[in-house]
Amino acid sequence: MHWQADEIFSWNWWFLLIVSIIPWFMWAKWIDRKRLFEISTFGLFFGLSASILDSAGVDMLLWTYPDKLLPLFPPLFPADLTVIPIGYMAAYQYCRSWKSYFWVNAGLAFLFSYVFEPLFVNANLLKLLNWTHTYSFIGFILLGLVCKWIMEKLLDIRKAASAS
């Protein structure tokens, strides 16, 4: 099996493992406990959306991942369900207005698309086939805005239900 022979315990594997664990300790330290359910729901929705879009991109041969943390999980599980949602949960927690959220969302989209993605490409953790960093930038911005909009609609529904 390729994973057992070439991937497990490689430098890339250790990096993926660390990136899968450390951010959650940081998140547990800074999360607003009063809004834990709301922020976690936002993060779970974001992570699920990112995972679905990532799997679709792999299936459509837009990009591929040479290495995996675990053979049964999607290849970039650490990013889709750890680093990216935690970054966006921080933005959601600290940016109450749409204006501030928009700019932090754009900053995160820039960071993930033009800093981390190229680093992943150079480390052979990601191979872009029919995709560009600019497409990722636009996608991150749109996903961040859609997730915040949906979360606000859910909160409105909850507020209306509790008022009646």
C-alpha positions as CSV (number, residue, x, y, z in Angstrom):
1,M,0.0,0.0,0.0
2,H,1.4,3.4,-1.1
3,W,0.3,5.2,2.1
4,Q,2.2,2.7,4.4
5,A,5.3,2.6,2.2
6,D,5.7,6.2,1.2
7,E,3.5,8.6,3.2
8,I,3.3,7.6,6.9
9,F,6.0,9.2,9.1
10,S,7.3,11.3,6.2
11,W,8.0,15.0,6.8
12,N,4.7,15.8,5.0
13,W,2.8,13.3,7.1
14,W,4.2,14.8,10.4
15,F,3.3,18.3,9.2
16,L,-0.3,17.3,8.4
17,L,-0.6,15.6,11.8
18,I,0.6,18.7,13.7
19,V,-1.6,21.0,11.6
20,S,-4.6,18.7,12.4
21,I,-4.1,19.0,16.2
22,I,-2.4,22.2,17.3
23,P,-5.0,24.6,15.9
24,W,-7.7,23.0,18.0
25,F,-5.8,23.7,21.2
26,M,-5.5,27.3,20.2
27,W,-9.2,27.4,19.3
28,A,-10.1,26.0,22.7
29,K,-8.1,28.7,24.4
30,W,-9.6,31.7,22.6
31,I,-13.2,30.6,21.8
32,D,-15.9,32.9,23.3
33,R,-17.6,30.4,25.6
34,K,-20.8,32.4,25.6
35,R,-21.1,32.0,21.9
36,L,-19.6,28.5,21.7
37,F,-22.6,26.9,20.0
38,E,-23.0,29.7,17.5
39,I,-19.3,29.9,16.5
40,S,-19.0,26.1,16.4
41,T,-22.0,25.8,14.2
42,F,-20.5,28.3,11.8
43,G,-17.2,26.5,11.8
44,L,-18.8,23.1,11.3
45,F,-20.9,24.5,8.4
46,F,-17.8,26.1,6.9
47,G,-15.7,22.9,7.3
48,L,-18.4,20.7,5.8
49,S,-18.7,23.1,2.9
50,A,-15.0,23.3,2.3
51,S,-14.7,19.5,2.4
52,I,-17.5,19.1,-0.1
53,L,-16.0,21.7,-2.4
54,D,-12.5,20.2,-2.0
55,S,-13.8,16.7,-2.9
56,A,-15.6,18.1,-5.9
57,G,-12.5,19.8,-7.0
58,V,-10.5,16.6,-6.7
59,D,-13.2,14.6,-8.6
60,M,-13.3,17.2,-11.4
61,L,-9.5,17.0,-11.7
62,L,-8.9,20.6,-10.8
63,W,-6.3,19.7,-8.2
64,T,-4.9,16.6,-6.4
65,Y,-3.1,15.8,-3.2
66,P,-0.1,13.5,-3.4
67,D,0.0,12.8,0.4
68,K,-2.7,11.9,3.0
69,L,-2.7,12.0,6.8
70,L,-4.9,8.9,6.9
71,P,-5.8,6.6,4.0
72,L,-9.5,6.6,4.7
73,F,-10.0,10.4,5.0
74,P,-10.0,13.1,2.3
75,P,-6.4,14.1,1.5
76,L,-6.5,17.6,2.8
77,F,-8.6,16.9,5.9
78,P,-6.2,19.0,8.1
79,A,-7.0,22.1,6.1
80,D,-10.7,21.5,5.4
81,L,-11.6,20.6,8.9
82,T,-9.0,22.4,11.0
83,V,-7.0,25.4,9.8
84,I,-9.5,26.9,7.4
85,P,-12.6,26.7,9.6
86,I,-10.7,27.8,12.7
87,G,-9.4,30.9,10.8
88,Y,-13.0,31.7,9.7
89,M,-14.4,31.0,13.2
90,A,-12.0,33.6,14.6
91,A,-13.1,36.1,11.9
92,Y,-16.8,35.3,12.7
93,Q,-16.2,35.7,16.5
94,Y,-14.3,38.9,16.4
95,C,-16.0,40.7,13.4
96,R,-19.5,41.6,14.4
97,S,-20.2,43.9,11.4
98,W,-20.4,42.8,7.8
99,K,-17.9,45.5,6.9
100,S,-15.2,44.2,9.3
101,Y,-16.0,40.6,8.5
102,F,-15.7,41.3,4.7
103,W,-12.2,42.7,5.1
104,V,-11.0,40.0,7.4
105,N,-12.6,37.4,5.1
106,A,-10.7,38.9,2.2
107,G,-7.5,38.8,4.3
108,L,-8.0,35.2,5.1
109,A,-8.8,34.4,1.5
110,F,-5.5,36.1,0.5
111,L,-3.5,34.2,3.1
112,F,-5.0,30.8,2.3
113,S,-4.8,31.4,-1.5
114,Y,-1.6,33.3,-2.1
115,V,0.5,32.2,0.9
116,F,-0.5,28.8,2.2
117,E,-1.6,27.2,-1.1
118,P,1.8,28.0,-2.8
119,L,3.6,26.6,0.2
120,F,1.5,23.5,0.0
121,V,2.3,23.3,-3.7
122,N,6.1,23.7,-3.0
123,A,5.9,21.0,-0.3
124,N,4.2,18.6,-2.7
125,L,1.1,18.5,-0.5
126,L,-1.1,20.0,-3.3
127,K,-0.8,19.9,-7.1
128,L,-2.9,22.3,-9.1
129,L,-4.1,20.8,-12.3
130,N,-6.8,23.1,-13.9
131,W,-7.0,25.6,-11.1
132,T,-5.3,28.9,-10.0
133,H,-4.7,30.6,-6.7
134,T,-7.0,33.4,-7.9
135,Y,-9.8,31.0,-8.3
136,S,-9.2,29.9,-4.7
137,F,-9.1,33.5,-3.5
138,I,-12.5,34.2,-5.1
139,G,-13.9,30.9,-3.7
140,F,-12.7,31.6,-0.2
141,I,-14.3,35.1,-0.3
142,L,-17.6,33.7,-1.6
143,L,-17.7,30.8,0.8
144,G,-16.9,33.0,3.8
145,L,-19.7,35.4,2.8
146,V,-22.3,32.7,2.1
147,C,-21.5,30.9,5.4
148,K,-21.9,34.1,7.4
149,W,-25.1,35.0,5.6
150,I,-26.6,31.5,6.3
151,M,-25.5,31.7,9.9
152,E,-27.2,35.0,10.4
153,K,-30.4,33.7,8.8
154,L,-30.3,30.7,11.2
155,L,-29.9,33.1,14.1
156,D,-32.8,35.2,12.9
157,I,-35.0,32.1,12.7
158,R,-33.9,31.1,16.2
159,K,-34.6,34.6,17.5
160,A,-38.1,34.7,15.9
161,A,-38.9,31.2,17.2
162,S,-37.9,32.1,20.8
163,A,-39.9,35.4,20.6
164,S,-43.1,33.6,19.8
